[in-house]
Amino acid sequence: MMNLSASRRGVAIVIALFFCFCMLILFVSMMFRQTSTAGHNQLTIQERQAFFAARAAMQHFLLKAKLFPTELYDAVEFAQV
């Protein structure tokens, strides 16, 4: 009876170590995934900021052209000279 109990205790340690090793692999993979996602999100934010800045510049130009057409014509004339 004593031999069977010692055998079970050894199996429990092996199972616990295997579970800890699996959790370690999962944790490390999640850490690498998070750093990769953070870098990707930073690029996406910069791309969106550039897109909205360009869109704002176009809308600003169209508003200026609508409100001050004479100044726009003068600016185009100066640019062509």
C-alpha positions in Angstrom: 0.0 0.0 0.0 2.9 2.4 0.8 4.4 1.8 -2.7 1.2 2.7 -4.5 0.9 6.1 -2.5 4.5 7.0 -3.4 3.8 6.2 -7.0 0.8 8.5 -7.1 2.7 11.3 -5.5 5.3 11.1 -8.2 2.7 11.2 -10.9 1.1 14.3 -9.3 4.4 16.1 -9.3 4.9 15.3 -13.0 1.4 16.5 -13.9 1.8 19.7 -11.9 5.1 20.4 -13.6 3.6 19.7 -17.0 0.7 22.1 -16.2 3.1 24.8 -15.0 5.2 24.4 -18.2 2.1 24.7 -20.4 1.0 27.9 -18.5 4.5 29.3 -18.9 4.4 28.8 -22.7 0.9 30.4 -22.8 2.1 33.4 -20.8 5.2 33.9 -22.9 3.2 33.7 -26.2 0.7 36.2 -24.9 3.5 38.6 -24.0 5.0 38.4 -27.4 1.6 38.8 -29.0 0.8 41.9 -26.9 4.1 43.6 -27.9 3.4 42.8 -31.5 -0.1 44.2 -31.3 1.0 47.3 -29.5 3.5 48.1 -32.3 0.8 47.5 -34.9 -1.7 49.7 -33.1 0.9 52.5 -33.0 1.3 52.4 -36.8 -2.5 52.3 -37.2 -2.9 55.4 -35.1 -0.3 57.3 -37.0 -1.9 56.3 -40.3 -5.3 57.5 -39.2 -3.9 60.7 -37.9 -2.2 61.4 -41.2 -5.4 60.5 -43.0 -7.5 62.9 -40.9 -4.9 65.7 -41.2 -5.0 65.4 -45.0 -8.7 65.4 -45.0 -8.8 68.5 -42.7 -6.4 70.3 -45.0 -8.6 69.6 -48.0 -11.7 70.8 -46.2 -9.9 73.9 -45.1 -8.8 74.6 -48.6 -12.4 74.1 -50.0 -13.8 76.4 -47.3 -11.2 79.1 -48.0 -12.0 78.8 -51.7 -15.7 79.1 -51.0 -15.4 82.1 -48.6 -12.6 84.0 -50.2 -12.5 83.2 -54.0 -10.7 86.4 -54.9 -7.7 85.6 -52.6 -7.6 82.1 -54.0 -7.4 83.5 -57.6 -4.6 85.9 -56.5 -2.7 83.0 -54.9 -3.0 80.9 -58.0 -1.9 83.8 -60.1 1.2 84.4 -57.9 2.0 80.7 -58.1 2.0 80.6 -61.9 4.3 83.6 -62.2 
